[in-house]
Amino acid sequence: MHSLAKKLIKTELKQRREEGCDVDAIADRIAAALADGATEQMFSALYDELMALPVSDAFPYVEPSELAEIQAQRPGADSPATFQWHDDKALDRIYGGWLGRAAGCCLGKPVEGWRRDRIEKYLSERNALPLSDYIPFAENMIAARLKPSTRGNIHCMDRDDDMDFPVLGLLALERKGNGTSARTIANTWVSRIPFAQTYTAEGVAYRNFALGIWPPQSAIYRNPFREWIGAQIRADIFGYVMPGRPAKAAALAFADASVSHDKNGIYGEMLVAAMVAAAFVSGSIDDIVNAGLAQIPARCRLAEAVRNTQQWCRDELGGEAPAWQQVWSQIEQHYGHYHGVHTINNAAVVVMSLYFGAEDYEAGIVSSVLAGWDTDCNAATVGSILGVKFGAKALPQKWTGVLNDRLLSDVRGEADNKISDLAARTVVVAKAMSRDAAHVEPVGLAGEASGIWELETGWGAQLLKLGEGTVYLVDNDLGPFALSACSLEAGELKFSFAIDKGDWDFTADFEGRLDGDTIEGSYYPGVVPVTGRRMSHAE
């Protein structure tokens, strides 16, 4: 299967059926093409035809992928109370999120993708039920590469994509704050994470970047995994930086999700980000989950699954000897047809485990792992939300202590971090964003540098107003952009500005000399030559 369309078309067929399209006729033609060894061009044409199918009028759900349309379909619930900021309190809760996420991820990592019956059999054979510690290791049963995440062998949080992506999100937020866009996220991936460490929808999106396909099309083109769990696992950082502001957290999560997902794939990330934000201020799991539901379309499949799971949990917890297994049976019956790493079935498990872990972190992460499917993702999400709710100081040492406050990562420049340092960096970002740090006041220069300057660069002509502190890209009709830094000392001129206009998303740094009415230097010192002349002394 050398053809990309041929390789992915069966998965896409299932995806389109789940989205409410009538695929019966084209399914027969796809089956015939697979049997007959059709050409790559034929498979590409079939794929395009499949993607062009309309959603059936009988489909009972409304599932947009644009932010404004998503927000228009929200149920309109009240927002949680305001988070009363205190640095120590914020750090404890955010550190609790990072630490709780890491411990949950580590617990679920060795059995990722296993079904519930297989997990229970494995643990029973090793006298590890009820589960009250990390997963025991057994040769030839668990891969050797996973041994550092098993009982007695844990010295840190080993590298995992569930932890790489919160780090990537933090890097993007550190750079752009409230101005973080889908293109910011995409650029951060390309510059900071190897392609080999991205999977399913993320891997497809990364491949699309290489083809020159950027968000939002990167989420759709030849991407049958666009409703799988990949976006949902990236949500937490956007909740960490928006304590008590679930709507803001969900909007940031949308920007991140739209790089690689659409519809319920997007909603999963918005749901979790909002729940994390709400966990800072909401005492009950009902309130936390409802805060998440308030940010996604009321008539989408994910919202329906979450509401159903809520009710099953309430019914079970209201009875005698409540057991999460009974709720899981309902989830499996109604949503077990989805792929094991789909958003909807795994989100239902997350909600179930939040209810059963409402007062007990261990009960939350253990039930999410024993439930099976995407165990490391689900336990990480549950651990994160409960970690924020309880705070780092309240988390059980038997789960967090073995991590030794260390997180390994494949993110460039972040290979070995203290988890507490990541939390402290997150606090800094959260404070800055609460002050709307995305708004940059122009920084200008008076005197000999003032006036209007015409610059010739490798990017074309630009107009620079040093007195006003702005730059305009003439050839691209972009701007003006505010200078974020500007200085002139002994003829040495430096200035910086950021561009975030769709396909343009970067920071430009100039260094050079100003001599009378001329400027000479370069962007990214020594990389892009720049020459300029003063057109006018007046602004």
BELMODA-V516589 format. One line per field, one symbol per residue. psi: psi as a letter, one per 40 degrees, with the letter a starting at -180 (. if undefined). A space follows every 50 residues. Layout:
psi = ???
This chain:
psi = gdhddddeddddddddddeeiheddddddddddddefiiddddddddddd dehihideheihgieiddddddeiefiiiiihhhhhdddddddddddddd dddddddeddfheiidddddddddeefehiheiihihhiedhideedefi heeheihihidddddddddddddddebeehidddddddddeehidefiib ddddddddddeehiieddedhfgeeeeaedddeeddddddefhegddddd dddddddedeiibdddddddddddddddedehdidddddddddeeihdfi dddddddddddddddddeaifihdddddddddddeeeiiefidddddddd dddddeedehdddddddddddabgddddddddddddddddiddeihdddd deeffihiiehhefdhihddddddddddddddddefedhhhhhihabeei ahhhhhieeaiihhgdddfiihgddefhaihhheihihhfehhhiiiihg gbehgihhhhhaihgbfihhaiighedhihiiihdiei.
